[in-house]
Amino acid sequence: EAINLHLEIRKNGEIAAAAMVEFAKGLKTMRDKHLYMELGFETFEEYAEKAVGLKQRQAYNYIQALEGLGETFLQSNANLGITKLQLLTEISYFDREDFVANNNVDEMSVRELKETIKKLTEAEEQITFLTSEKEQLIEKNKELEELADDSMAVEEELDVAKNLLNEKDREIRRLEHELDEINKKPIPVSVREPSF
């Protein structure tokens, strides 16, 4: 009996995950093709609220999750729920798999997930900004090296540029280390006592 029930639960879980994907695809098609107008609704939002029973934000969460994550990721992580899945769209495609693998997203609250994603996004933005600055300094360094003659002023400018380049390089390494620590750090999970 236990094995049969277990198999049925797993099968129903797979059906529920596939249904979430199909639900999101249906909402997206209804919105994109303006098919709601053929049903007598003026806007997609009106259709979602009155005909489907979804708040417009929730309807857009399904669509955004489908567009941002793709069908495969959405189906294989349907257990996270649509709010968490929508939040995961804020993480770049290349970092998303690592993030999910290194964080117990299933056990995190929505608030904890938002905070963790915010920290990750801020660190990535800083790295991008510093990398851009580093590239500019490298270009300036090349220009100065090409112009370098025996002039003391040019040599001083070159030294300043090299020092700035080294400083930015250290800052990037520090931020990359912090980003690694954020990704490795387990997130404390609040546990609720069941209420009877």
Protein Blocks (a to p, Z undefined) as FASTA:
>chain_A
ZZmmmmmmmmmmmmmmmmmmmmmmmmmmmmmnommmmnopabfklmmmmmnopafklmmm
mmmmmmmnojmlmmmmmmnojklmmmmmmpcfklmmmmmmmpcfklpcfklmmmmmmmmm
mmmmmmmmmmmmmmmmmmmmmmmmmmpcfbfklmmmmmmmmmmmmmmmmmmmmmmmmmmm
mmmpccddddddddZZ
